[in-house]
Amino acid sequence: MANDYDVIVIGGGPAGSAAAGLLAKAGRSVLVLEKEKFPRYHVGESLVPGAIPVLEELGVRDILEAGYLRKYGTTLRWGAERDLWTIRFAEVGPIEFAYEVKRAEFDTVLLTRARELGATVIEEATVTEPLFDGERCTGVRYRLGRQGSPAEAHARYVIDASGQSKLLAHRENLIDWHEDLRNIAVWSYFQGGEQFPGTDRGNILTEYHGNGWVWVIPFSDGTRSVGFVGPNDLFVQSGLTPEQYFASHFEATSEAKRLLAGATRIADFRVTKDWSYTATRFCGPGYVMIGDAAAFVDPLFSTGVMLALKSASVAAATVGAILDNPEREADYQKGFEHSYRDFFDTVVSFVRYFYDARRQRVAYWSRAQELIDPVRELEQRADFIRLVSGLAGGLEVMQTPDSVREAADLAAAASEPAPEPA
């Protein structure tokens, strides 16, 4: 088995599959090492329009259109007014809808597409450690299956898309936890109940309650993903089982309870810690980190897959540029880091602001405008929709060497000290 590649990608989730597929599409030799066998379960089923350009670049939009429920907007019960309100992506365009997806199916589509585009994908391959030559990452050591012997693979570049395993961030001690966003999610799946009318049928419902919020995500087969997100400490102190904890919060909702009237729970409850974090850097000699391997933010606005896909697209273009011009690695990495971190920090800042559900609705719109449109080119509501749909916020999907070079030049200019006053 060949063990020398242009790029090794650790992880076959949306970030890893997208990066691998795009690099293979560009003619690079790529190895993907995924520790699980697909299809595999994963939460995070609601997409936003910001993910769509990368899905089109990968050539899977038609598959999604054929099998998944369109999501034209988001319906919320949030803010001081406490009434139900809806935003629709078509209000700002150019992408009028995203999709509600079952991640086991969706992630398999992306991993299969990476194979079709030419990447070598090995499943049930657990990466045990990255390999370094001095400070430079040159490959990985991995084990195939539970009883497999250790093997090594080497590459000119490594992309860490290991998700919340955060392989390189752990090794390099780079994790910066967001202490104010140490939440826990408890969720299950239901069948039946009520639907929003018309094109709003595919909307996710986000409803604030007490110390947290409830999501209701509809699927094309009539089932729903329903969960509660709240502070981890309150869950631990409650002494309740996941089912009891979920029920105690769900019963106090209004719209979520209406939608689930008469529905049947069809799965056990699941629990995960949604502890937000950011790596103190996203790159190092010979490697970059993308998706949850680099940073994770509370799922309030369903940004997880979008961040994974956008960072993958930027990383693929950046790594391709570095392979062609290795002498400019530091410059290209600086551009990647600057673009990715600016976008992520904008999302985190807005999540923190939005968590105060005592504010008037217009305050959220105003804050969105301050973050992404300080010169006020658009109305406040439009800027709010652009931000939560992933269509604005600072990260441009860099698809060409020219755009990578431009980002590197901009990052270099931003880091230069201001001239001394005359």
C-alpha positions in Angstrom: 0.0 0.0 0.0 1.4 3.4 -1.0 2.1 5.6 2.0 3.3 8.8 0.5 0.8 11.4 -0.5 0.5 15.1 -1.2 -2.0 15.4 1.7 -3.2 13.3 4.6 -6.6 14.2 6.0 -7.4 13.0 9.6 -11.1 12.4 9.8 -13.9 11.8 7.3 -16.6 14.0 8.6 -17.9 17.0 6.6 -14.7 19.0 7.0 -12.4 16.2 6.2 -14.5 14.8 3.3 -14.8 18.2 1.7 -11.2 19.1 2.0 -10.1 15.7 0.6 -12.6 15.9 -2.2 -11.6 19.4 -3.3 -7.9 18.6 -3.2 -8.4 15.3 -5.1 -10.5 17.2 -7.6 -7.5 19.5 -8.1 -5.3 16.6 -8.9 -3.6 16.0 -5.5 -3.0 12.6 -4.1 -5.0 12.4 -0.8 -5.4 9.9 2.0 -8.3 10.1 4.4 -8.1 8.2 7.6 -11.5 7.9 9.4 -11.8 6.1 12.7 -15.4 4.9 12.3 -17.3 2.9 9.7 -19.8 4.9 7.7 -22.7 5.5 7.9 -22.3 6.5 11.5 -24.6 8.6 13.7 -24.0 12.3 14.4 -26.1 15.2 15.7 -26.2 18.6 14.0 -28.8 18.0 11.3 -29.8 21.6 10.2 -27.8 23.3 7.5 -27.7 27.0 6.6 -27.2 28.6 3.2 -23.5 29.4 3.9 -22.8 25.7 3.4 -24.4 25.5 -0.1 -21.5 26.9 -2.2 -19.1 24.2 -1.0 -21.7 21.5 -1.6 -22.1 22.8 -5.1 -18.3 22.9 -5.6 -18.2 19.2 -4.5 -21.0 18.3 -6.9 -23.5 16.9 -4.4 -26.3 19.5 -4.5 -28.5 17.3 -6.7 -28.3 14.5 -4.2 -29.5 16.8 -1.4 -32.2 18.2 -3.6 -33.5 14.7 -4.3 -33.6 13.4 -0.7 -33.8 16.2 1.9 -36.3 18.7 3.2 -35.8 22.2 2.1 -35.1 24.7 4.9 -36.3 28.2 3.8 -35.7 29.9 7.1 -35.7 29.8 10.8 -38.6 30.3 13.3 -37.8 31.6 16.7 -39.5 32.3 20.0 -36.7 34.4 21.5 -36.3 37.9 22.9 -38.3 40.2 25.2 -41.4 40.2 23.0 -41.8 36.4 23.5 -43.9 36.0 20.4 -43.1 33.7 17.4 -41.1 35.3 14.6 -39.6 33.9 11.3 -36.8 34.9 9.1 -36.5 33.7 5.5 -33.3 33.4 3.6 -34.9 34.7 0.4 -35.2 38.1 2.1 -31.5 38.6 1.4 -30.6 36.0 -1.2 -28.8 34.8 -3.2 -29.4 31.3 -1.7 -33.0 30.9 -0.8 -32.9 27.6 1.1 -30.7 25.1 2.8 -31.7 21.6 4.0 -32.6 19.5 7.0 -30.5 16.4 6.8 -29.9 13.2 8.7 -26.2 13.3 9.3 -25.5 9.6 9.0 -26.8 9.8 5.4 -25.4 13.3 4.6 -21.9 12.6 5.9 -21.8 9.3 3.9 -22.7 11.3 0.8 -19.7 13.6 1.4 -17.3 10.7 2.2 -18.4 8.8 -0.9 -18.0 11.9 -3.0 -14.4 12.3 -1.7 -13.7 8.8 -3.0 -15.4 9.5 -6.3 -13.2 12.6 -6.8 -10.1 10.4 -6.3 -9.2 10.5 -2.6 -8.1 7.2 -1.0 -10.4 6.7 2.0 -9.7 4.2 4.8 -12.4 3.7 7.3 -11.9 2.2 10.8 -8.4 3.6 10.8 -7.6 5.3 14.1 -4.8 7.9 14.0 -2.8 7.4 17.2 -0.3 10.2 16.7 1.0 12.7 14.2 4.6 12.3 13.1 7.0 15.2 13.2 10.4 15.8 11.8 11.6 18.5 14.2 8.7 21.0 14.3 7.2 19.9 11.0 4.3 17.5 10.7 5.2 14.9 8.1 2.6 12.2 8.5 0.7 10.1 11.0 0.8 6.8 12.7 -2.5 4.8 12.7 -4.1 1.5 13.4 -6.5 -0.3 11.0 -9.3 -1.9 13.0 -9.2 -2.8 16.7 -6.5 -5.5 16.3 -4.5 -4.0 13.5 -0.8 -3.4 13.7 0.5 0.2 13.7 1.1 1.7 10.3 2.6 4.9 9.1 1.6 7.2 6.2 3.6 10.3 5.1 2.6 13.4 3.2 3.8 16.8 2.2 0.9 18.2 4.2 -1.5 17.1 7.0 -5.0 18.5 7.5 -6.5 17.8 11.0 -10.2 17.3 10.6 -10.5 15.0 13.6 -13.5 16.8 15.0 -13.8 17.1 18.7 -11.0 14.7 19.2 -8.8 17.7 18.4 -5.7 15.6 17.7 -3.2 18.3 17.0 -4.7 20.9 19.3 -4.4 18.4 22.2 -0.9 17.5 21.3 0.2 21.1 21.0 -1.8 22.2 24.0 -3.7 24.8 22.0 -7.2 24.6 23.4 -8.8 27.7 24.8 -12.2 26.9 26.4 -15.0 29.4 26.4 -16.0 29.2 30.0 -19.3 31.1 29.5 -20.5 28.6 26.9 -20.1 25.4 28.9 -23.4 23.9 27.9 -24.9 20.4 27.6 -27.3 19.1 25.1 -30.0 16.5 25.7 -32.1 15.2 22.8 -34.1 12.5 21.1 -36.2 11.8 18.1 -40.0 11.9 17.6 -42.5 11.0 14.9 -45.7 12.8 14.2 -47.1 16.1 15.6 -47.8 19.4 13.9 -46.0 21.2 11.1 -45.4 24.8 10.2 -47.5 25.7 7.2 -46.3 26.2 3.6 -42.7 26.7 2.9 -42.0 27.1 6.6 -42.5 23.4 7.0 -38.8 22.8 6.9 -37.8 25.6 9.3 -36.0 24.7 12.5 -37.7 26.1 15.6 -35.4 27.7 18.2 -37.3 28.5 21.4 -35.8 30.1 24.5 -36.8 28.7 27.9 -35.4 29.6 31.3 -31.7 28.9 31.2 -31.5 27.4 27.8 -33.3 26.7 24.5 -35.1 24.0 22.7 -34.6 23.0 19.0 -37.1 21.2 16.8 -35.7 20.0 13.4 -38.1 18.4 10.9 -37.1 15.8 8.4 -38.7 14.7 5.1 -39.9 11.4 6.6 -42.1 13.0 9.3 -39.6 12.5 12.1 -38.1 15.3 14.3 -34.8 15.9 16.1 -35.8 17.6 19.4 -33.3 18.8 22.1 -32.6 21.1 24.9 -29.3 23.0 25.4 -28.5 24.6 28.8 -25.7 25.1 31.3 -23.8 21.9 32.1 -23.7 22.8 35.9 -27.4 22.9 36.1 -27.8 19.5 34.6 -25.2 18.0 37.0 -26.8 19.7 40.0 -30.3 18.6 39.1 -29.6 14.9 39.7 -32.2 14.1 37.0 -31.9 11.5 34.3 -31.6 12.8 30.7 -35.2 12.0 30.1 -36.4 13.8 33.3 -34.1 16.8 32.6 -35.4 17.1 29.0 -39.1 16.7 30.1 -38.7 19.4 32.9 -37.7 22.0 30.3 -39.7 20.9 27.4 -43.0 21.0 29.3 -42.4 24.8 30.0 -42.1 25.6 26.2 -45.0 26.9 24.2 -44.4 26.4 20.4 -42.2 23.3 20.7 -44.8 21.6 22.8 -47.5 22.5 20.3 -45.5 21.1 17.4 -44.9 17.8 19.3 -48.5 17.4 20.4 -49.5 13.8 19.7 -45.9 12.8 18.6 -44.3 9.6 19.7 -40.7 9.4 20.9 -38.9 6.8 18.7 -35.4 6.8 20.2 -33.5 6.9 23.4 -32.2 10.2 24.8 -28.6 11.2 24.0 -26.4 13.6 25.9 -23.3 15.5 24.9 -21.3 18.4 26.2 -21.4 21.5 23.9 -18.4 23.1 25.4 -17.2 25.8 23.0 -13.5 26.3 22.4 -11.0 27.8 20.0 -7.5 26.6 19.3 -5.0 29.4 20.0 -3.7 28.8 16.4 -5.0 26.9 13.5 -1.8 26.1 11.7 1.7 24.9 12.2 4.6 23.8 10.0 3.2 21.1 7.7 -0.4 21.2 8.9 -3.7 23.1 9.3 -6.7 22.4 11.5 -10.3 22.7 10.2 -13.8 22.3 11.5 -14.3 21.2 15.1 -10.6 20.2 15.2 -9.8 23.9 15.2 -12.8 25.5 17.0 -16.4 24.7 18.1 -19.2 27.1 19.0 -22.5 26.5 20.6 -25.0 25.1 18.0 -27.5 28.0 18.5 -27.5 29.0 14.9 -26.7 25.6 13.3 -23.3 26.8 12.1 -21.4 23.6 12.7 -21.5 22.0 9.2 -21.2 25.4 7.6 -18.0 26.2 9.5 -16.7 22.7 8.7 -17.3 23.1 4.9 -16.2 26.7 4.6 -13.0 26.0 6.6 -12.4 22.9 4.4 -12.8 24.9 1.2 -10.4 27.6 2.4 -7.9 24.9 3.7 -8.0 23.0 0.4 -7.2 26.2 -1.6 -4.5 27.2 1.0 -2.8 23.8 1.1 -2.9 23.6 -2.7 -1.2 27.0 -2.9 1.4 25.9 -0.3 2.2 22.7 -2.3 2.8 24.8 -5.4 4.8 27.5 -3.6 6.2 26.0 -0.4 8.4 29.1 0.2 5.3 31.1 0.9 3.8 28.6 3.5 3.9 31.1 6.4 2.2 33.8 4.3 -0.6 31.5 3.1 -1.1 30.1 6.6 -1.4 33.6 7.9 -4.1 34.4 5.4 -6.0 31.2 6.3 -5.7 31.9 10.0 -6.7 35.5 9.7 -9.8 34.7 7.5 -11.0 31.7 9.5 -10.5 33.3 12.9 -12.2 36.5 12.0 -15.3 34.6 10.8 -15.3 32.3 13.8 -14.9 35.1 16.3 -17.8 37.0 14.7 -20.0 34.0 15.2 -19.0 33.5 18.8 -19.4 37.1 19.6 -23.0 37.1 18.2 -23.9 33.8 20.0 -22.8 35.4 23.3 -24.9 38.5 22.6 -27.9 36.5 21.5 -27.9 34.3 24.6 -29.3 37.3 26.6 -33.0 36.6 25.7 -34.2 39.7 27.6 -33.2 42.0 24.7 -35.6 43.5 22.2 -35.6 41.8 18.8 -34.3 44.9 17.1 -31.3 44.8 19.4 -30.1 41.5 17.9 -30.5 42.9 14.4 -28.5 46.0 15.4 -25.7 43.9 16.9 -25.5 41.8 13.7 -25.1 45.0 11.7 -22.4 46.3 14.0 -20.4 43.0 13.5 -20.7 42.6 9.7 -22.0 45.8 8.2 -20.7 48.8 10.2 -21.2 51.2 7.3 -24.9 50.1 7.2 -25.2 49.2 3.5 -28.3 47.1 4.4 -31.1 47.2 6.8 -30.5 45.7 10.3 -32.9 42.8 9.8 -31.1 41.9 6.5 -27.7 41.9 8.2 -29.1 39.6 11.0 -30.3 37.1 8.4 -27.0 37.3 6.5 -25.1 36.6 9.6 -27.2 33.7 11.0 -27.4 32.1 7.5 -23.6 32.0 7.2 -23.5 34.3 4.2 -21.6 37.1 5.8 -19.2 37.6 8.7 -15.6 37.8 7.3 -14.7 34.4 5.8 -14.7 34.3 2.0 -14.6 30.8 0.4 -11.2 31.0 -1.3 -11.3 28.7 -4.4 -8.4 29.9 -6.4 -4.7 30.5 -5.9 -5.2 34.2 -6.6 -7.7 34.5 -3.7 -5.3 32.6 -1.4 -2.5 35.0 -2.3 -4.9 38.0 -1.8 -5.9 36.8 1.7 -2.2 36.3 2.6 -1.4 39.8 1.5 -4.3 41.3 3.4 -3.3 39.4 6.6 0.3 40.6 6.2 -0.9 44.2 5.8 -3.2 43.8 8.9 -0.3 42.6 11.0 2.1 45.4 10.0 2.5 48.1 12.7 0.9 51.4 12.1 3.3 54.1 10.8 4.7 56.6 13.3 3.0 60.0 13.2 4.9 62.6 11.4 
